[in-house]
Amino acid sequence: MNLGVGPLRLRRGFREHVGGPLVAMTVTLLVLALLGGVMVLLEPGKPPLSAPVSSVSGTGARSVSPGAFGSGTLGPWQDLAKRISSDDDIQDALMFNGVFMFGDSIAVQDGAALEELLRNRTGDSIAVHDWSGQPTSAAVDALEDWERRFGLPSRIVMAVGSNDIFDPSAFAAQVERAMHIAGPSRTVYWVNVHVDRDRQPADVRAADQANSAWINQQLGQAAVRHPNLRIIDWAEYLATQPGGPAKYLRDGIHTSEPFGRNARNELIVGVLAGSR
């Protein structure tokens, strides 16, 4: 009697019964591990967080990124509030030798009152391209577009520059562009800037002040080169007021209403009225 045959058959049956599923499970785990490794290799890295941006069009939450010049970086502005005259109003301003004005958020806020004041004081019509957040380069693009499409009157007001504190090094070239477009026979009145966002930390406020001064310095140098460039000195006006600019500005940039708005508009219209 062969006693080894029974146990041998039992072991063989056990291996056939259990070994098959074990092998299949092992293979499955190996395949899953390999696939997991492939997916890890193929998964793209997460994109870096975009740099925080700033704009003087708002009241100024804290700028996390100082940018190249300490004031932050200019964020998207194309969807912000704007006031742009119709083609008919532009043609009207041209026909009666009125005024073209290109401004930023301060002009958007104060523009309607400015137009009324100018009309009552001098009878002049005015066509405006005021857009919150726009830097000088965009305003000069608009000036160039209007010159090509309509022509230009003898007086042009540029009330931009506040949004150039984020890159003041580019400002001088844009002033030169504007003066080239206007030509020597027209007078360009440029409102200089004061930016000191009072809701920002001290280092950002210091950068705002330094960059504003740099912009105004470049504007002054351009006026030396171009006799037909006249500066409307809003920054000096604020600096020479008793108690400083606080009561004229609601956030260190935009005018308070109606006090600061009226003061700035009177300054602009006073210069324009004197040019008649």
C-alpha positions as a LaTeX table, in Angstrom:
\begin{tabular}{lrrr}
\hline
Residue & $x$ (\AA) & $y$ (\AA) & $z$ (\AA) \\
\hline
Met1 & 0.00 & 0.00 & 0.00 \\
Asn2 & 1.51 & 3.36 & $-1.07$ \\
Leu3 & 0.88 & 5.77 & 1.80 \\
Gly4 & 2.46 & 8.78 & $-0.03$ \\
Val5 & $-0.05$ & 8.92 & $-2.83$ \\
Gly6 & $-2.90$ & 10.42 & $-0.78$ \\
Pro7 & $-0.95$ & 13.33 & 0.78 \\
Leu8 & 0.75 & 14.07 & $-2.56$ \\
Arg9 & $-2.60$ & 14.33 & $-4.30$ \\
Leu10 & $-3.90$ & 16.54 & $-1.50$ \\
Arg11 & $-0.93$ & 18.92 & $-1.76$ \\
Arg12 & $-1.29$ & 19.08 & $-5.53$ \\
Gly13 & $-4.99$ & 19.83 & $-5.21$ \\
Phe14 & $-4.33$ & 22.52 & $-2.62$ \\
Arg15 & $-1.80$ & 24.22 & $-4.87$ \\
Glu16 & $-4.20$ & 24.06 & $-7.80$ \\
His17 & $-7.07$ & 25.37 & $-5.67$ \\
Val18 & $-5.21$ & 28.17 & $-3.82$ \\
Gly19 & $-2.15$ & 28.86 & $-5.92$ \\
Gly20 & $-4.10$ & 30.00 & $-8.97$ \\
Pro21 & $-5.92$ & 32.84 & $-7.20$ \\
Leu22 & $-2.76$ & 33.87 & $-5.37$ \\
Val23 & $-0.84$ & 34.15 & $-8.60$ \\
Ala24 & $-3.68$ & 36.10 & $-10.21$ \\
Met25 & $-3.87$ & 38.44 & $-7.21$ \\
Thr26 & $-0.12$ & 38.98 & $-7.23$ \\
Val27 & $-0.14$ & 39.78 & $-10.93$ \\
Thr28 & $-3.05$ & 42.19 & $-10.44$ \\
Leu29 & $-1.24$ & 44.02 & $-7.65$ \\
Leu30 & 1.90 & 44.28 & $-9.75$ \\
Val31 & $-0.08$ & 45.69 & $-12.68$ \\
Leu32 & $-1.81$ & 48.24 & $-10.44$ \\
Ala33 & 1.51 & 49.29 & $-8.96$ \\
Leu34 & 2.99 & 49.77 & $-12.42$ \\
Leu35 & $-0.04$ & 51.74 & $-13.57$ \\
Gly36 & 0.14 & 53.93 & $-10.49$ \\
Gly37 & 3.74 & 54.71 & $-11.20$ \\
Val38 & 2.92 & 55.59 & $-14.78$ \\
Met39 & 0.11 & 57.89 & $-13.66$ \\
Val40 & 2.43 & 59.63 & $-11.21$ \\
Leu41 & 4.91 & 60.20 & $-14.01$ \\
Leu42 & 2.24 & 61.43 & $-16.41$ \\
Glu43 & 0.45 & 63.73 & $-13.94$ \\
Pro44 & 1.42 & 67.34 & $-14.73$ \\
Gly45 & 2.79 & 69.44 & $-11.93$ \\
Lys46 & 0.45 & 71.96 & $-10.37$ \\
Pro47 & 0.82 & 75.41 & $-11.94$ \\
Pro48 & 2.43 & 78.04 & $-9.71$ \\
Leu49 & 0.13 & 80.49 & $-8.02$ \\
Ser50 & $-0.14$ & 83.71 & $-9.95$ \\
Ala51 & 1.46 & 86.76 & $-8.40$ \\
Pro52 & $-0.91$ & 89.00 & $-6.46$ \\
Val53 & $-1.87$ & 92.15 & $-8.30$ \\
Ser54 & $-2.82$ & 95.67 & $-7.33$ \\
Ser55 & $-4.66$ & 98.56 & $-8.84$ \\
Val56 & $-5.15$ & 102.12 & $-7.72$ \\
Ser57 & $-8.67$ & 101.92 & $-9.12$ \\
Gly58 & $-9.85$ & 100.31 & $-5.91$ \\
Thr59 & $-9.36$ & 101.51 & $-2.38$ \\
Gly60 & $-6.35$ & 99.29 & $-2.06$ \\
Ala61 & $-6.29$ & 96.02 & $-0.16$ \\
Arg62 & $-2.85$ & 94.92 & 1.01 \\
Ser63 & $-0.46$ & 94.18 & $-1.84$ \\
Val64 & 1.25 & 90.87 & $-1.10$ \\
Ser65 & 3.67 & 91.10 & $-4.01$ \\
Pro66 & 5.72 & 94.32 & $-4.06$ \\
Gly67 & 6.43 & 94.08 & $-7.78$ \\
Ala68 & 9.57 & 95.50 & $-9.34$ \\
Phe69 & 9.04 & 98.99 & $-7.89$ \\
Gly70 & 7.47 & 98.26 & $-4.52$ \\
Ser71 & 3.89 & 99.32 & $-5.30$ \\
Gly72 & 2.70 & 95.95 & $-6.58$ \\
Thr73 & 1.70 & 95.03 & $-10.12$ \\
Leu74 & $-1.10$ & 96.37 & $-12.27$ \\
Gly75 & $-3.96$ & 93.91 & $-12.49$ \\
Pro76 & $-6.58$ & 93.52 & $-15.23$ \\
Trp77 & $-8.49$ & 96.77 & $-15.77$ \\
Gln78 & $-10.35$ & 96.24 & $-19.05$ \\
Asp79 & $-13.61$ & 95.28 & $-17.30$ \\
Leu80 & $-13.58$ & 98.21 & $-14.88$ \\
Ala81 & $-15.88$ & 101.25 & $-15.09$ \\
Lys82 & $-15.42$ & 103.65 & $-17.99$ \\
Arg83 & $-16.92$ & 106.75 & $-19.58$ \\
Ile84 & $-16.31$ & 107.11 & $-23.31$ \\
Ser85 & $-18.01$ & 109.75 & $-25.43$ \\
Ser86 & $-20.08$ & 108.76 & $-28.45$ \\
Asp87 & $-18.86$ & 109.48 & $-31.95$ \\
Asp88 & $-21.37$ & 112.34 & $-32.18$ \\
Asp89 & $-19.99$ & 113.98 & $-29.04$ \\
Ile90 & $-16.46$ & 113.57 & $-30.31$ \\
Gln91 & $-17.41$ & 115.23 & $-33.60$ \\
Asp92 & $-19.17$ & 118.01 & $-31.70$ \\
Ala93 & $-16.06$ & 118.73 & $-29.63$ \\
Leu94 & $-14.01$ & 118.88 & $-32.81$ \\
Met95 & $-16.45$ & 121.10 & $-34.69$ \\
Phe96 & $-16.45$ & 123.75 & $-31.96$ \\
Asn97 & $-12.76$ & 123.36 & $-31.06$ \\
Gly98 & $-13.53$ & 121.93 & $-27.65$ \\
Val99 & $-11.43$ & 119.59 & $-25.55$ \\
Phe100 & $-10.48$ & 115.93 & $-25.68$ \\
Met101 & $-9.73$ & 114.33 & $-22.32$ \\
Phe102 & $-8.18$ & 110.94 & $-21.54$ \\
Gly103 & $-8.36$ & 109.84 & $-17.92$ \\
Asp104 & $-8.39$ & 107.00 & $-15.40$ \\
Ser105 & $-10.67$ & 106.15 & $-12.46$ \\
Ile106 & $-10.41$ & 109.63 & $-10.95$ \\
Ala107 & $-11.74$ & 111.07 & $-14.20$ \\
Val108 & $-14.46$ & 108.41 & $-14.34$ \\
Gln109 & $-15.61$ & 109.53 & $-10.90$ \\
Asp110 & $-15.25$ & 113.28 & $-11.43$ \\
Gly111 & $-15.89$ & 113.54 & $-15.17$ \\
Ala112 & $-19.57$ & 114.46 & $-15.24$ \\
Ala113 & $-19.02$ & 117.33 & $-12.81$ \\
Leu114 & $-15.96$ & 118.46 & $-14.79$ \\
Glu115 & $-17.90$ & 118.57 & $-18.04$ \\
Glu116 & $-20.65$ & 120.65 & $-16.46$ \\
Leu117 & $-18.16$ & 123.04 & $-14.87$ \\
Leu118 & $-16.27$ & 123.53 & $-18.13$ \\
Arg119 & $-19.45$ & 124.10 & $-20.10$ \\
Asn120 & $-20.74$ & 126.65 & $-17.59$ \\
Arg121 & $-17.39$ & 128.41 & $-17.25$ \\
Thr122 & $-16.21$ & 128.59 & $-20.87$ \\
Gly123 & $-18.97$ & 127.14 & $-23.03$ \\
Asp124 & $-16.55$ & 124.47 & $-24.28$ \\
Ser125 & $-17.71$ & 121.00 & $-25.19$ \\
Ile126 & $-15.57$ & 118.07 & $-24.11$ \\
Ala127 & $-15.23$ & 114.50 & $-25.34$ \\
Val128 & $-13.77$ & 111.98 & $-22.92$ \\
His129 & $-12.09$ & 108.60 & $-22.88$ \\
Asp130 & $-11.98$ & 107.82 & $-19.16$ \\
Trp131 & $-11.30$ & 104.25 & $-18.11$ \\
Ser132 & $-10.65$ & 103.04 & $-14.57$ \\
Gly133 & $-7.32$ & 101.30 & $-14.10$ \\
Gln134 & $-5.88$ & 102.19 & $-17.48$ \\
Pro135 & $-2.17$ & 103.02 & $-17.57$ \\
Thr136 & $-0.81$ & 105.86 & $-19.68$ \\
Ser137 & 0.05 & 103.50 & $-22.53$ \\
Ala138 & $-3.63$ & 102.60 & $-23.00$ \\
Ala139 & $-4.72$ & 106.25 & $-22.85$ \\
Val140 & $-2.15$ & 107.14 & $-25.50$ \\
Asp141 & $-3.41$ & 104.26 & $-27.63$ \\
Ala142 & $-6.87$ & 105.83 & $-27.40$ \\
Leu143 & $-5.45$ & 109.24 & $-28.30$ \\
Glu144 & $-3.79$ & 107.73 & $-31.35$ \\
Asp145 & $-7.03$ & 106.00 & $-32.35$ \\
Trp146 & $-9.06$ & 109.21 & $-32.08$ \\
Glu147 & $-6.44$ & 111.15 & $-34.04$ \\
Arg148 & $-6.64$ & 108.59 & $-36.83$ \\
Arg149 & $-10.44$ & 108.34 & $-36.85$ \\
Phe150 & $-11.51$ & 111.91 & $-36.10$ \\
Gly151 & $-8.57$ & 114.28 & $-35.89$ \\
Leu152 & $-7.72$ & 116.29 & $-32.76$ \\
Pro153 & $-8.78$ & 119.67 & $-31.35$ \\
Ser154 & $-6.26$ & 122.27 & $-30.27$ \\
Arg155 & $-6.47$ & 121.28 & $-26.57$ \\
Ile156 & $-5.97$ & 117.82 & $-25.10$ \\
Val157 & $-6.13$ & 116.92 & $-21.42$ \\
Met158 & $-4.23$ & 113.85 & $-20.21$ \\
Ala159 & $-5.38$ & 112.91 & $-16.69$ \\
Val160 & $-3.46$ & 109.64 & $-16.44$ \\
Gly161 & $-0.35$ & 108.39 & $-14.69$ \\
Ser162 & $-1.63$ & 107.13 & $-11.35$ \\
Asn163 & $-1.67$ & 103.53 & $-12.61$ \\
Asp164 & 1.92 & 103.90 & $-13.81$ \\
Ile165 & 3.26 & 103.71 & $-10.25$ \\
Phe166 & 3.54 & 99.96 & $-10.83$ \\
Asp167 & 6.10 & 100.60 & $-13.61$ \\
Pro168 & 7.19 & 104.25 & $-13.59$ \\
Ser169 & 10.15 & 103.46 & $-15.82$ \\
Ala170 & 7.77 & 103.13 & $-18.80$ \\
Phe171 & 6.05 & 106.49 & $-18.29$ \\
Ala172 & 8.44 & 108.88 & $-20.09$ \\
Ala173 & 8.20 & 106.97 & $-23.37$ \\
Gln174 & 4.40 & 107.23 & $-23.29$ \\
Val175 & 4.54 & 110.99 & $-22.73$ \\
Glu176 & 6.77 & 111.25 & $-25.79$ \\
Arg177 & 4.28 & 109.18 & $-27.78$ \\
Ala178 & 1.44 & 111.48 & $-26.76$ \\
Met179 & 3.38 & 114.60 & $-27.69$ \\
His180 & 4.33 & 113.13 & $-31.05$ \\
Ile181 & 0.67 & 112.29 & $-31.80$ \\
Ala182 & $-0.55$ & 115.72 & $-30.69$ \\
Gly183 & 2.12 & 117.54 & $-32.67$ \\
Pro184 & 3.66 & 120.94 & $-31.86$ \\
Ser185 & 0.61 & 123.04 & $-32.80$ \\
Arg186 & $-1.69$ & 121.65 & $-30.08$ \\
Thr187 & $-1.47$ & 122.17 & $-26.34$ \\
Val188 & $-1.42$ & 119.11 & $-24.10$ \\
Tyr189 & $-2.46$ & 119.67 & $-20.48$ \\
Trp190 & $-1.25$ & 116.89 & $-18.24$ \\
Val191 & $-2.56$ & 116.43 & $-14.70$ \\
Asn192 & 0.27 & 115.08 & $-12.57$ \\
Val193 & $-0.22$ & 112.42 & $-9.91$ \\
His194 & $-0.44$ & 111.85 & $-6.20$ \\
Val195 & $-0.69$ & 108.25 & $-5.01$ \\
Asp196 & $-0.33$ & 107.30 & $-1.35$ \\
Arg197 & $-2.75$ & 104.45 & $-0.72$ \\
Asp198 & $-3.53$ & 104.90 & 2.95 \\
Arg199 & $-4.82$ & 101.34 & 3.44 \\
Gln200 & $-1.49$ & 99.85 & 2.41 \\
Pro201 & 1.39 & 99.04 & 4.75 \\
Ala202 & 4.13 & 101.60 & 5.30 \\
Asp203 & 6.60 & 100.11 & 2.80 \\
Val204 & 4.03 & 100.13 & $-0.01$ \\
Arg205 & 2.96 & 103.68 & 0.82 \\
Ala206 & 6.60 & 104.79 & 0.68 \\
Ala207 & 6.94 & 103.15 & $-2.74$ \\
Asp208 & 3.72 & 104.83 & $-3.94$ \\
Gln209 & 5.09 & 108.22 & $-2.94$ \\
Ala210 & 8.50 & 107.61 & $-4.52$ \\
Asn211 & 6.97 & 106.31 & $-7.75$ \\
Ser212 & 4.55 & 109.24 & $-7.93$ \\
Ala213 & 7.47 & 111.63 & $-7.55$ \\
Trp214 & 9.36 & 109.79 & $-10.30$ \\
Ile215 & 6.38 & 110.05 & $-12.66$ \\
Asn216 & 6.01 & 113.76 & $-11.93$ \\
Gln217 & 9.72 & 114.31 & $-12.44$ \\
Gln218 & 9.56 & 112.66 & $-15.87$ \\
Leu219 & 6.58 & 114.81 & $-16.74$ \\
Gly220 & 8.47 & 117.93 & $-15.72$ \\
Gln221 & 11.43 & 116.93 & $-17.87$ \\
Ala222 & 9.13 & 116.37 & $-20.83$ \\
Ala223 & 7.66 & 119.86 & $-20.38$ \\
Val224 & 11.15 & 121.29 & $-20.79$ \\
Arg225 & 11.50 & 119.48 & $-24.11$ \\
His226 & 7.99 & 120.35 & $-25.31$ \\
Pro227 & 6.85 & 123.96 & $-24.89$ \\
Asn228 & 3.28 & 122.94 & $-25.75$ \\
Leu229 & 3.09 & 120.58 & $-22.75$ \\
Arg230 & 1.55 & 122.26 & $-19.70$ \\
Ile231 & 1.42 & 120.55 & $-16.34$ \\
Ile232 & $-1.67$ & 120.88 & $-14.15$ \\
Asp233 & 0.03 & 120.46 & $-10.80$ \\
Trp234 & $-2.42$ & 118.49 & $-8.71$ \\
Ala235 & 0.40 & 117.06 & $-6.59$ \\
Glu236 & 1.69 & 120.50 & $-5.63$ \\
Tyr237 & $-1.82$ & 121.71 & $-4.89$ \\
Leu238 & $-2.34$ & 118.87 & $-2.42$ \\
Ala239 & 1.07 & 119.34 & $-0.82$ \\
Thr240 & 0.51 & 123.04 & $-0.17$ \\
Gln241 & $-2.94$ & 122.77 & 1.42 \\
Pro242 & $-3.16$ & 123.35 & 5.18 \\
Gly243 & $-3.36$ & 119.95 & 6.82 \\
Gly244 & $-2.14$ & 118.17 & 3.70 \\
Pro245 & $-4.17$ & 116.11 & 1.23 \\
Ala246 & $-6.27$ & 114.10 & 3.69 \\
Lys247 & $-9.51$ & 116.05 & 3.31 \\
Tyr248 & $-9.16$ & 116.11 & $-0.49$ \\
Leu249 & $-8.66$ & 112.36 & $-0.92$ \\
Arg250 & $-10.83$ & 109.53 & 0.36 \\
Asp251 & $-8.21$ & 106.79 & 0.03 \\
Gly252 & $-4.93$ & 108.49 & $-0.81$ \\
Ile253 & $-5.72$ & 108.62 & $-4.54$ \\
His254 & $-9.35$ & 109.30 & $-5.44$ \\
Thr255 & $-10.91$ & 112.61 & $-4.60$ \\
Ser256 & $-13.34$ & 113.00 & $-1.76$ \\
Glu257 & $-16.82$ & 114.08 & $-2.78$ \\
Pro258 & $-17.62$ & 116.84 & $-3.21$ \\
Phe259 & $-14.66$ & 118.61 & $-1.59$ \\
Gly260 & $-11.72$ & 117.02 & $-3.38$ \\
Arg261 & $-13.63$ & 116.54 & $-6.61$ \\
Asn262 & $-14.51$ & 120.22 & $-6.79$ \\
Ala263 & $-10.96$ & 121.30 & $-5.99$ \\
Arg264 & $-9.43$ & 119.13 & $-8.72$ \\
Asn265 & $-12.01$ & 120.09 & $-11.31$ \\
Glu266 & $-11.56$ & 123.80 & $-10.51$ \\
Leu267 & $-7.83$ & 123.38 & $-10.99$ \\
Ile268 & $-8.26$ & 121.75 & $-14.40$ \\
Val269 & $-10.95$ & 124.12 & $-15.67$ \\
Gly270 & $-9.08$ & 127.14 & $-14.36$ \\
Val271 & $-6.07$ & 126.26 & $-16.51$ \\
Leu272 & $-8.25$ & 125.54 & $-19.55$ \\
Ala273 & $-10.20$ & 128.78 & $-19.12$ \\
Gly274 & $-6.97$ & 130.75 & $-18.96$ \\
Ser275 & $-5.89$ & 129.23 & $-22.28$ \\
Arg276 & $-8.82$ & 130.70 & $-24.24$ \\
\hline
\end{tabular}
